[in-house]
Structures are given as structure tokens and as C-alpha cells.
């Protein structure tokens, strides 16, 4: 699956949940709280394939799934640049010290597995938008 395909599919799933919560008059704070990992596993098991095994994508005690991906992630399915014989497809826009570049065959992708930046509630509050695609607008190059 391409980054763009995942991005669009995820935006649609996110929109369905947020619309449901808005119809129930949830506040911004309540919506963010609803996206807490434990709540999502219980209430929205189809949102993430990891929920089936009650597994978190990052080793964090309190993980919020509102942003899921990170507003600092940058990608281009056509490739960003050549690095030797390889092509880079993604990178971290803030060069997080906890991120790294992984080489998979001739493809270079950002590895965010050790970075929990977008999953802290305070970060979600700061970058919140009811429309996930607006919050993530800088991701697609």
C-alpha cells in the first residue's frame, strides 16, 4: 500500500469517528480523550490492525491515537531524492533524535517506531483539528 493510499483511507476512518462524536456533542477535550489507546481498543477495534492484539505502535504508557501518523512525517510516493543507488520516500520534518532512516532493499523510509511525539495528549491538543487531513497537511510533499 502506498503512503497516499494509507493516508486517504485513514483520513476517511478518522472522519467517521469524529463525525459520530460531534453528533453526540463531544467537546474537543472529550474527542481527544476518546482517542486514548484503551478507549479505541474497546470502542473502535477496526480503526487499527494492532488493536486486535491490544498492541501499541509505540512503547508508551499513555498513548493517544488521535493523530495516529505524525504531522512531522513527510512523504512522496514518487520518491524524494536519490541517495546513492537508493531512493528516499519519507523523512522526519523535525529530524527527531528518536527517529531514523531505514533502508529496505533500494528504498529508504523514515522509521518512527522509537518516537512517540504525536501520541502525547499535550501534542495532540496543540496540533488538534477536527479534520485529520488539515492537521496532517504538511505530510504529503
LUMDORO-36453 format. One line per field, with one value per residue (C-alpha): x, y, z; residue in one letter. Coordinates in pm, whole numbers, plus 50000, padded with zeros to 5 digits. Layout:
// LUMDORO-36453
u: (X, ...);
v: (Y, ...);
w: (Z, ...);
seba: (A, ...);
//
This chain:
// LUMDORO-36453
u: (50000, 50134, 50164, 49895, 49652, 49703, 49674, 49339, 49192, 49296, 49154, 48819, 48814, 48911, 48638, 48368, 48464, 48495, 48159, 47996, 48141, 48038, 47679, 47698, 47816, 48161, 48394, 48748, 48876, 48628, 48719, 49089, 49017, 48805, 49112, 49309, 49452, 49247, 48926, 48994, 49071, 48737, 48521, 48681, 48856, 48857, 49049, 49391, 49505, 49715, 49403, 49309, 49611, 49581, 49925, 50056, 50258, 50492, 50612, 50438, 50224, 49970, 49925, 49674, 49572, 49411, 49690, 49796, 50058, 50266, 50224, 50605, 50620, 50692, 50642, 50625, 50524, 50726, 51040, 51203, 51564, 51825, 52081, 52344, 52163, 51861, 51552, 51425, 51045, 50995, 51166, 51101, 51035, 51178, 51464, 51359, 51652, 51432, 51365, 51591, 51609, 51564, 51690, 51464, 51613, 51666, 51408, 51472, 51184, 51155, 51142, 50935, 50899, 51107, 50942, 50618, 50587, 50239, 50091, 50121, 49792, 49958, 50094, 49750, 49591, 49847, 49803, 49432, 49195, 48860, 48971, 49268, 49384, 49417, 49630, 49842, 49852, 50232, 50289, 50225, 50502);
v: (50000, 50344, 50625, 50819, 50527, 50471, 50846, 50874, 50556, 50658, 51009, 50855, 50623, 50912, 51135, 50873, 50852, 51229, 51288, 51033, 51207, 51552, 51428, 51333, 51689, 51583, 51871, 51891, 51753, 51465, 51377, 51370, 51157, 50918, 50855, 50723, 50381, 50182, 50356, 50295, 49926, 49891, 50123, 50128, 49790, 49832, 50161, 49999, 49644, 49643, 49679, 49313, 49208, 49503, 49608, 49963, 50102, 50275, 50166, 50438, 50416, 50676, 50667, 50884, 50770, 51092, 51188, 50825, 50929, 51238, 51590, 51597, 51293, 51385, 51155, 51136, 50809, 50906, 50943, 51246, 51206, 50955, 50858, 50656, 50361, 50406, 50628, 50810, 50815, 50968, 51163, 51344, 51716, 51797, 51546, 51386, 51233, 50928, 50870, 50708, 50619, 50254, 50101, 49831, 49695, 50006, 50213, 50448, 50515, 50706, 50477, 50645, 50339, 50485, 50829, 50896, 51270, 51267, 51033, 51260, 51426, 51768, 51737, 51634, 51933, 52169, 52025, 51942, 51989, 51815, 51739, 51499, 51594, 51958, 51856, 51643, 51890, 51916, 51540, 51496, 51660);
w: (50000, 49912, 50165, 49979, 49980, 50355, 50420, 50237, 50387, 50737, 50692, 50600, 50904, 51129, 50984, 51052, 51419, 51469, 51295, 51526, 51831, 51705, 51667, 52034, 52114, 52233, 52314, 52179, 52510, 52505, 52146, 52233, 52539, 52328, 52110, 52410, 52317, 52572, 52468, 52100, 52151, 52326, 52113, 51766, 51715, 51335, 51345, 51376, 51298, 51617, 51832, 51767, 51976, 52219, 52096, 52091, 51799, 52045, 52388, 52590, 52900, 52787, 52410, 52225, 51877, 51752, 51514, 51450, 51199, 51274, 51134, 51107, 50876, 50514, 50218, 49841, 49674, 49365, 49575, 49731, 49628, 49524, 49787, 49608, 49450, 49678, 49668, 49977, 50012, 50358, 50636, 50963, 50919, 51264, 51247, 51575, 51762, 51823, 51452, 51196, 50829, 50738, 50414, 50272, 49951, 49741, 49932, 50224, 50465, 50791, 51094, 51365, 51588, 51871, 51861, 52046, 51976, 51812, 52073, 52378, 52470, 52502, 52147, 52016, 52190, 52035, 51682, 51701, 51411, 51369, 51015, 51041, 50690, 50796, 51096, 50861, 50568, 50553, 50525, 50153, 49950);
seba: (X, X, X, X, X, X, X, X, X, X, X, X, X, X, X, X, X, X, X, X, X, X, X, X, X, X, X, X, X, X, X, X, X, X, X, X, X, X, X, X, X, X, X, X, X, X, X, X, X, X, X, X, X, X, X, X, X, X, X, X, X, X, X, X, X, X, X, X, X, X, X, X, X, X, X, X, X, X, X, X, X, X, X, X, X, X, X, X, X, X, X, X, X, X, X, X, X, X, X, X, X, X, X, X, X, X, X, X, X, X, X, X, X, X, X, X, X, X, X, X, X, X, X, X, X, X, X, X, X, X, X, X, X, X, X, X, X, X, X, X, X);
//
